[in-house]
């Protein structure tokens, strides 16, 4: 089981990550990070749940930590980041020193050695990870995705290109 943390867990995109990861056979959400306003509270108490589905039972009692790698004391294998771009630009690099960071933010898109990946289209871009780790001295790494409209367009055009 891959242990997962969600950065920006109280926001709409963070909630969608949690919803998609709930009951996933390969992932278990073990850490949730948000702003200092939410830190120290149970997720259920820190969050106004915006989605149509119910908040998953599995996350309600997780105590939210601040969005800081030192505060994420759980054994986490990967963090999914739904942070605002300005904040992600700094914080994701700090997390990448020790964690795998899958970012939904635009902060690191198009940067040297940071793969911009749609797994069904260009998984070979993940080969950049070794160079990213070596250049930065990180044990972890950052991988990003394009924005949602680009993903949808690219997935539909891929069969035509092939």
C-alpha positions as CSV (number, residue, x, y, z in Angstrom):
1,X,0.0,0.0,0.0
2,X,1.4,3.4,-1.0
3,X,1.0,6.0,1.8
4,X,-0.2,9.3,0.6
5,X,-0.2,12.9,1.8
6,X,-2.3,15.7,0.3
7,X,-1.0,19.3,0.3
8,X,-3.8,21.8,0.2
9,X,-6.2,19.2,1.6
10,X,-9.0,21.6,2.7
11,X,-9.4,23.2,-0.7
12,X,-11.6,22.0,-3.6
13,X,-8.8,20.3,-5.5
14,X,-7.4,18.7,-2.4
15,X,-10.8,17.4,-1.6
16,X,-11.1,15.9,-5.1
17,X,-7.7,14.2,-4.5
18,X,-9.1,12.7,-1.3
19,X,-12.3,11.6,-3.0
20,X,-10.4,9.9,-5.8
21,X,-8.0,8.2,-3.4
22,X,-10.7,6.9,-1.1
23,X,-11.0,3.1,-1.2
24,X,-8.3,3.0,-3.9
25,X,-6.7,-0.5,-3.9
26,X,-3.1,0.9,-4.0
27,X,-3.2,4.1,-2.0
28,X,-3.9,5.0,1.6
29,X,-4.3,8.7,2.7
30,X,-2.2,9.0,5.8
31,X,-1.4,12.7,6.0
32,X,-3.2,15.9,5.2
33,X,-1.6,19.4,5.1
34,X,-3.2,22.8,4.9
35,X,-2.7,26.4,6.2
36,X,-2.0,27.3,9.8
37,X,-5.7,28.0,10.2
38,X,-6.5,24.3,9.8
39,X,-3.3,22.8,11.3
40,X,-3.8,20.9,14.6
41,X,-7.5,20.2,13.9
42,X,-9.2,17.0,12.9
43,X,-9.8,17.1,9.1
44,X,-13.6,17.0,9.6
45,X,-13.4,20.1,11.9
46,X,-11.0,22.0,9.7
47,X,-12.8,21.5,6.4
48,X,-16.0,22.7,4.8
49,X,-16.6,19.8,2.4
50,X,-17.6,21.2,-1.0
51,X,-18.1,18.0,-3.0
52,X,-21.5,16.3,-3.6
53,X,-20.2,13.0,-2.0
54,X,-19.8,12.6,1.7
55,X,-16.4,13.2,3.3
56,X,-14.7,9.8,3.4
57,X,-14.7,8.3,6.9
58,X,-11.1,7.3,6.5
59,X,-9.9,11.0,6.6
60,X,-12.2,12.6,9.2
61,X,-10.0,12.0,12.2
62,X,-6.7,12.7,10.5
63,X,-5.1,15.7,12.3
64,X,-4.2,18.3,9.7
65,X,-0.5,19.5,9.7
66,X,0.9,22.7,8.3
67,X,2.2,22.6,4.8
68,X,5.8,22.1,5.8
69,X,7.8,18.9,5.3
70,X,9.0,19.0,8.9
71,X,5.4,18.9,10.1
72,X,4.5,15.8,8.0
73,X,5.5,13.2,10.5
74,X,3.6,10.3,9.0
75,X,5.4,7.7,6.9
76,X,4.4,9.1,3.5
77,X,5.6,7.7,0.1
78,X,4.1,10.4,-2.1
79,X,2.4,13.8,-1.7
80,X,-0.2,15.0,-4.1
81,X,-0.1,18.8,-4.3
82,X,-3.1,21.0,-4.9
83,X,-1.5,24.1,-3.6
84,X,-1.9,27.6,-5.2
85,X,0.8,28.2,-7.7
86,X,2.6,31.0,-5.8
87,X,2.9,28.9,-2.7
88,X,3.6,25.7,-4.6
89,X,6.7,27.3,-6.3
90,X,8.5,27.4,-2.9
91,X,6.9,24.6,-0.8
92,X,7.0,21.8,-3.4
93,X,10.8,22.1,-3.7
94,X,11.1,21.7,0.0
95,X,8.9,18.6,-0.1
96,X,10.9,17.2,-3.0
97,X,14.0,17.0,-0.9
98,X,12.5,13.9,0.8
99,X,9.2,13.1,-0.9
100,X,7.8,12.3,-4.3
101,X,5.6,15.3,-5.2
102,X,2.9,14.9,-7.8
103,X,1.9,18.5,-8.5
104,X,-1.3,19.9,-9.9
105,X,0.0,23.5,-9.8
106,X,1.6,25.3,-12.7
107,X,4.6,26.5,-10.7
108,X,7.1,24.0,-12.1
109,X,5.6,23.2,-15.5
110,X,8.1,23.7,-18.2
111,X,11.1,23.8,-15.9
112,X,14.3,22.0,-16.6
113,X,14.3,18.4,-15.6
114,X,10.8,18.5,-14.2
115,X,8.6,16.1,-16.2
116,X,5.3,17.4,-17.5
117,X,3.5,14.1,-17.8
118,X,0.3,12.6,-19.1
119,X,1.0,8.9,-18.4
120,X,-1.1,7.6,-21.3
121,X,0.8,9.9,-23.7
122,X,4.4,10.5,-22.6
123,X,5.5,8.3,-19.7
124,X,9.1,8.4,-21.1
125,X,9.3,11.9,-19.7
126,X,9.6,10.4,-16.2
127,X,13.2,9.5,-17.3
128,X,14.0,13.1,-16.3
129,X,13.7,12.3,-12.6
130,X,17.2,11.0,-12.2
131,X,18.7,14.2,-13.6
132,X,16.3,16.3,-11.4
133,X,17.4,14.5,-8.3
134,X,21.1,14.6,-9.2
135,X,21.0,18.4,-10.0
136,X,19.1,19.3,-6.9
137,X,20.5,16.8,-4.4
138,X,17.0,15.6,-3.7
139,X,16.0,12.1,-2.5
140,X,12.5,12.9,-3.8
141,X,11.3,14.6,-7.0
142,X,8.6,16.7,-8.6
143,X,6.4,15.6,-11.4
144,X,3.7,17.9,-12.9
145,X,0.7,17.6,-15.2
146,X,-0.6,20.0,-17.8
147,X,-3.8,21.9,-17.1
148,X,-7.1,20.0,-17.3
149,X,-8.1,21.3,-20.7
150,X,-4.7,20.3,-22.2
151,X,-4.9,16.8,-20.7
152,X,-8.4,16.2,-22.2
153,X,-7.4,17.6,-25.6
154,X,-4.1,15.6,-25.7
155,X,-5.8,12.3,-24.7
156,X,-8.3,12.7,-27.5
157,X,-5.6,13.6,-30.1
158,X,-3.1,10.9,-29.1
159,X,-4.9,8.1,-31.1
160,X,-4.9,10.3,-34.2
161,X,-1.2,11.1,-33.8
162,X,-0.4,7.4,-33.4
